[in-house]
Each structure stands twice: as C-alpha cells, then as structure tokens.
Amino acid sequence: MVKFPEAARRLFAGVFVCRKCKSKKRAPIQKILQGKVICGKCGSRHFRPIKKGK
C-alpha cells in the first residue's frame, strides 16, 4: 500500500482507533497505555492500533 517508510510513518504512526465507536485519534503510545487519552466522540479510553491494510 505505502511505497516508502516516510509515508507509512506519517499515515500510521501514533494513530489509534476507538474500540467502541471506531473513530481515529492521534496520540503518543505512552498516553494510550496509561489511559490518559479520551475519545472525542464517545468518551471511551479503550483504543487499538490502526490496521495498516494490505
């Protein structure tokens, strides 16, 4: 899908998806793991990394 590493980093690094409402949020992984990031749409604190596609 992505041809060079700079584009992959720009598109996928630090992007997480809310497990409840499926909205995207860009944040550092340390804050995600500590539970300090809140979803702007539903208020959940549960996130997963974005899938990189095929």
DSSP file (Angstrom, degrees, kcal/mol; ACC not computed):
  #  RESIDUE AA STRUCTURE BP1 BP2  ACC     N-H-->O    O-->H-N    N-H-->O    O-->H-N    TCO  KAPPA ALPHA  PHI   PSI    X-CA   Y-CA   Z-CA
    1    1 A M              0   0    0      0, 0.0     2,-0.4     0, 0.0    52,-0.1   0.000 360.0 360.0 360.0 -55.1    0.0    0.0    0.0
    2    2 A V        -     0   0    0      1,-0.1     6,-0.0     3,-0.0     0, 0.0  -0.829 360.0-159.3-100.1 134.4    2.6    2.5    1.0
    3    3 A K  S    S+     0   0    0     -2,-0.4    -1,-0.1     1,-0.1     3,-0.0   0.765  70.9  29.5 -86.7 -26.6    5.8    2.7   -1.1
    4    4 A F  S >> S-     0   0    0      1,-0.1     4,-1.5     0, 0.0     3,-0.7  -0.965  77.0-117.2-139.1 153.8    8.2    4.3    1.3
    5    5 A P  H 3> S+     0   0    0      0, 0.0     4,-2.4     0, 0.0     5,-0.2   0.764 107.9  61.8 -64.1 -28.5    8.7    4.4    5.1
    6    6 A E  H 3> S+     0   0    0      1,-0.2     4,-2.1     2,-0.2     5,-0.1   0.912 106.7  45.9 -63.9 -40.6    8.2    8.2    5.5
    7    7 A A  H <> S+     0   0    0     -3,-0.7     4,-2.2     2,-0.2     5,-0.2   0.896 111.5  51.9 -68.9 -39.5    4.6    7.9    4.1
    8    8 A A  H  X>S+     0   0    0     -4,-1.5     4,-2.6     1,-0.2     5,-0.5   0.910 110.9  47.9 -62.5 -41.8    3.9    4.9    6.3
    9    9 A R  H  X5S+     0   0    0     -4,-2.4     4,-1.5     1,-0.2    -1,-0.2   0.902 112.2  49.5 -65.3 -40.8    5.1    6.7    9.4
   10   10 A R  H  <5S+     0   0    0     -4,-2.1    -2,-0.2    -5,-0.2    -1,-0.2   0.874 119.0  37.9 -66.5 -37.0    3.0    9.8    8.5
   11   11 A L  H  <5S+     0   0    0     -4,-2.2    -2,-0.2    -5,-0.1    -1,-0.2   0.859 131.8  19.0 -83.4 -36.1   -0.1    7.7    8.0
   12   12 A F  H ><5S+     0   0    0     -4,-2.6     3,-1.4    -5,-0.2     2,-0.4   0.661  88.6 104.7-116.1 -19.6    0.1    5.1   10.7
   13   13 A A  T 3<<S+     0   0    0     -4,-1.5     3,-0.1    -5,-0.5    -4,-0.0  -0.516  98.8   0.3 -73.8 125.0    2.5    6.1   13.5
   14   14 A G  T 3  S+     0   0    0     -2,-0.4    13,-2.4     1,-0.2     2,-0.5   0.625  96.7 130.1  78.6  13.7    0.6    7.2   16.6
   15   15 A V  E <   +A   26   0A   0     -3,-1.4    35,-1.5    11,-0.2     2,-0.3  -0.891  31.3 178.2-105.0 128.9   -2.9    6.6   15.2
   16   16 A F  E     -AB  25  49A   0      9,-3.0     9,-2.7    -2,-0.5     2,-0.4  -0.909  19.9-137.5-128.6 154.7   -5.3    4.6   17.3
   17   17 A V  E     -AB  24  48A   0     31,-3.2    31,-2.1    -2,-0.3     7,-0.2  -0.933  23.5-117.2-117.0 133.8   -8.9    3.6   16.8
   18   18 A C  E  >  - B   0  47A   0      5,-2.8     4,-1.2    -2,-0.4    29,-0.2  -0.472  15.8-145.9 -66.7 134.5  -11.6    3.7   19.5
   19   19 A R  T  4 S+     0   0    0     27,-2.3    -1,-0.1    -2,-0.2    28,-0.1   0.704  94.5  45.0 -74.9 -18.9  -12.9    0.2   20.2
   20   20 A K  T  4 S+     0   0    0     26,-0.4    -1,-0.1     3,-0.1    27,-0.1   0.916 131.1  12.0 -91.8 -50.4  -16.4    1.5   20.9
   21   21 A C  T  4 S-     0   0    0      2,-0.1    -2,-0.1    23,-0.0    -1,-0.0   0.439  91.1-125.8-113.8  -1.0  -17.2    4.0   18.1
   22   22 A K     <  +     0   0    0     -4,-1.2     2,-0.2     1,-0.2    -3,-0.1   0.698  56.4 147.3  66.8  23.0  -14.3    3.3   15.6
   23   23 A S        -     0   0    0      1,-0.0    -5,-2.8    -6,-0.0     2,-0.3  -0.606  46.5-117.0 -88.1 154.3  -13.1    6.9   15.5
   24   24 A K  E     -A   17   0A   0     -7,-0.2     2,-0.3    -2,-0.2    -7,-0.2  -0.641  29.2-177.9 -93.6 146.7   -9.4    7.7   14.9
   25   25 A K  E     -A   16   0A   0     -9,-2.7    -9,-3.0    -2,-0.3     2,-0.6  -0.992  18.2-144.7-142.8 133.7   -7.2    9.5   17.4
   26   26 A R  E     +A   15   0A   0     -2,-0.3   -11,-0.2   -11,-0.2   -12,-0.1  -0.893  42.2 134.2-101.6 122.1   -3.6   10.5   17.1
   27   27 A A        -     0   0    0    -13,-2.4     2,-0.1    -2,-0.6    -2,-0.1  -0.982  59.0 -83.5-158.7 158.6   -1.7   10.3   20.3
   28   28 A P     >  -     0   0    0      0, 0.0     4,-1.6     0, 0.0     3,-0.4  -0.425  38.7-124.7 -66.6 145.6    1.6    9.0   21.8
   29   29 A I  H  > S+     0   0    0      1,-0.2     4,-2.5     2,-0.2     5,-0.2   0.805 107.6  61.5 -64.7 -29.7    1.5    5.4   22.7
   30   30 A Q  H  > S+     0   0    0      1,-0.2     4,-1.7     2,-0.2    -1,-0.2   0.908 105.3  46.6 -63.6 -40.9    2.6    6.0   26.3
   31   31 A K  H  >>S+     0   0    0     -3,-0.4     5,-2.2     2,-0.2     4,-0.8   0.857 111.0  52.7 -70.0 -34.4   -0.5    8.1   26.9
   32   32 A I  H ><5S+     0   0    0     -4,-1.6     3,-0.7     1,-0.2    -2,-0.2   0.939 110.7  47.1 -63.5 -46.5   -2.7    5.5   25.3
   33   33 A L  H 3<5S+     0   0    0     -4,-2.5    -2,-0.2     1,-0.2    -1,-0.2   0.826 111.3  51.1 -67.0 -31.9   -1.2    2.8   27.5
   34   34 A Q  H 3<5S-     0   0    0     -4,-1.7    -1,-0.2    -5,-0.2    -2,-0.2   0.631 111.7-121.3 -79.0 -13.6   -1.6    4.9   30.7
   35   35 A G  T <<5S+     0   0    0     -4,-0.8    -3,-0.2    -3,-0.7    -2,-0.1   0.735  74.8 126.7  81.5  23.8   -5.3    5.6   29.8
   36   36 A K      < +     0   0    0     -5,-2.2     2,-0.4    -6,-0.2    -4,-0.2   0.572  48.6  86.6 -89.2 -10.2   -4.9    9.4   29.6
   37   37 A V        -     0   0    0     -6,-0.7     2,-0.4     8,-0.2   -10,-0.0  -0.788  61.1-162.9 -97.3 132.4   -6.4    9.7   26.1
   38   38 A I        -     0   0    0     -2,-0.4     7,-0.2     7,-0.0     2,-0.2  -0.919  25.0-112.6-115.2 138.3  -10.2   10.1   25.8
   39   39 A C     >  -     0   0    0      5,-2.8     4,-1.0    -2,-0.4   -14,-0.1  -0.488  19.1-145.7 -66.1 132.9  -12.2    9.5   22.7
   40   40 A G  T  4 S+     0   0    0     -2,-0.2    -1,-0.1     1,-0.2   -15,-0.0   0.694  93.8  45.4 -74.3 -18.3  -13.7   12.8   21.5
   41   41 A K  T  4 S+     0   0    0      3,-0.1    -1,-0.2   -18,-0.0    -2,-0.0   0.884 132.2   7.6 -92.9 -44.9  -16.8   11.1   20.2
   42   42 A C  T  4 S-     0   0    0      2,-0.1    -2,-0.1   -19,-0.0    -1,-0.0   0.576  90.6-118.6-119.0 -13.6  -17.9    8.7   22.9
   43   43 A G     <  +     0   0    0     -4,-1.0    -3,-0.1     1,-0.2     2,-0.1   0.567  61.5 145.6  87.5   8.1  -15.7    9.4   25.9
   44   44 A S        -     0   0    0      1,-0.1    -5,-2.8    -6,-0.1    -1,-0.2  -0.355  42.9-155.9 -77.3 159.3  -14.1    5.9   25.9
   45   45 A R        +     0   0    0     -7,-0.2     2,-0.6    -2,-0.1    -8,-0.2   0.203  62.8 104.4-115.6  11.7  -10.5    5.2   27.0
   46   46 A H        +     0   0    0    -11,-0.0   -27,-2.3    -7,-0.0   -26,-0.4  -0.862  45.3 164.5-103.5 117.1  -10.1    1.9   25.1
   47   47 A F  E     -B   18   0A   0     -2,-0.6   -29,-0.2   -29,-0.2    -2,-0.0  -0.876  21.3-161.3-129.2 159.5   -8.1    2.1   21.9
   48   48 A R  E     -B   17   0A   0    -31,-2.1   -31,-3.2    -2,-0.3     3,-0.1  -0.938  36.5 -93.3-132.4 157.7   -6.4   -0.2   19.4
   49   49 A P  E     -B   16   0A   0      0, 0.0   -33,-0.2     0, 0.0     2,-0.2  -0.359  48.8-101.7 -67.0 152.3   -3.6    0.4   16.8
   50   50 A I        -     0   0    0    -35,-1.5     2,-0.3   -38,-0.3   -35,-0.1  -0.493  35.6-113.2 -73.7 144.3   -4.9    1.2   13.3
   51   51 A K        -     0   0    0     -2,-0.2    -1,-0.1     1,-0.1    -3,-0.0  -0.590  17.2-142.4 -78.4 141.1   -4.6   -1.6   10.8
   52   52 A K        -     0   0    0     -2,-0.3    -1,-0.1     1,-0.2    -2,-0.0   0.528  35.0-132.4 -86.5  -6.1   -2.1   -1.0    8.0
   53   53 A G              0   0    0      1,-0.2    -1,-0.2   -52,-0.1    -3,-0.0  -0.243 360.0 360.0  84.4-175.7   -4.1   -2.5    5.2
   54   54 A K              0   0    0    -53,-0.0    -1,-0.2    -2,-0.0    -2,-0.0   0.414 360.0 360.0-102.6 360.0   -2.9   -5.0    2.5
